[in-house]
């Protein structure tokens, strides 16, 4: 996991205040930028994560970890097992 949680890459810095995401963007393109940033900075490639680990990582940036997790899966940035017990960073 990278220390670049403040959002300085991918043009998403304005979405963060004091290292925390102020809101999940409604505009799809902006949300996709944010999600790509989160996937890159919070999750390592070739590592399996339990749902609790995914939630804990997402909670470091925003309280609605379930929405962020869902967006990451729907966007194809995280994959999950059929039963939802484990996740991996895609790509």
C-alpha positions in Angstrom: 0.0 0.0 0.0 1.4 3.3 -1.0 1.5 6.4 1.2 0.0 8.5 -1.6 -3.5 8.5 -0.1 -3.9 12.3 -0.2 -4.9 12.1 -3.8 -2.0 13.9 -5.4 -1.9 11.6 -8.5 -4.4 11.4 -11.3 -5.8 14.9 -10.7 -7.9 13.9 -7.7 -6.2 16.0 -5.0 -9.1 18.4 -4.9 -11.4 15.6 -3.7 -9.3 15.1 -0.5 -9.0 17.2 2.7 -6.5 16.2 5.4 -6.0 12.8 3.7 -9.7 12.0 3.7 -12.1 11.9 0.7 -14.6 14.7 1.1 -17.3 13.1 -1.1 -17.7 10.4 -3.7 -18.0 12.2 -7.0 -21.3 11.9 -8.8 -19.8 12.5 -12.2 -18.8 9.2 -13.7 -15.5 10.3 -15.2 -14.4 12.0 -12.0 -15.4 9.0 -9.9 -13.5 6.7 -12.3 -10.4 8.8 -11.8 -10.8 8.5 -8.0 -11.4 4.8 -8.1 -8.3 4.2 -10.3 -6.3 6.2 -7.8 -7.7 4.2 -4.8 -7.1 0.9 -6.5 -3.5 1.9 -7.3 -2.6 3.3 -3.9 -4.5 1.1 -1.5 -4.3 -2.4 -3.0 -1.2 -4.4 -4.2 -1.3 -6.5 -7.3 -1.1 -10.3 -6.9 -2.5 -10.2 -3.4 -5.7 -11.5 -2.1 -7.7 -9.5 0.4 -10.4 -10.5 2.8 -13.5 -8.3 2.7 -12.6 -6.9 6.1 -9.1 -5.8 4.7 -10.7 -4.1 1.8 -13.1 -2.3 4.1 -10.3 -1.3 6.5 -8.2 0.1 3.6 -11.2 2.1 2.2 -12.2 3.4 5.7 -8.8 5.2 5.8 -10.1 7.6 3.2 -13.9 7.6 3.5 -16.6 6.3 5.8 -18.8 4.7 3.1 -16.5 1.8 2.4 -19.3 -0.4 1.0 -20.1 2.1 -1.7 -16.4 2.5 -2.7 -15.9 -1.3 -2.6 -19.0 -1.8 -4.9 -17.8 0.9 -7.3 -14.4 -0.7 -7.5 -15.9 -4.1 -8.3 -18.4 -2.7 -10.8 -15.7 -0.7 -12.4 -13.5 -3.8 -12.8 -10.7 -2.4 -10.6 -11.2 -5.1 -8.0 -12.4 -8.6 -8.6 -14.1 -10.7 -6.0 -14.9 -14.4 -5.5 -18.5 -15.4 -6.1 -19.2 -15.5 -2.4 -17.6 -12.1 -1.8 -15.1 -13.5 0.7 -12.0 -12.4 -1.1 -10.9 -9.6 -3.4 -8.0 -8.9 -5.7 -6.8 -5.9 -7.6 -7.6 -6.4 -11.3 -5.1 -6.1 -14.1 
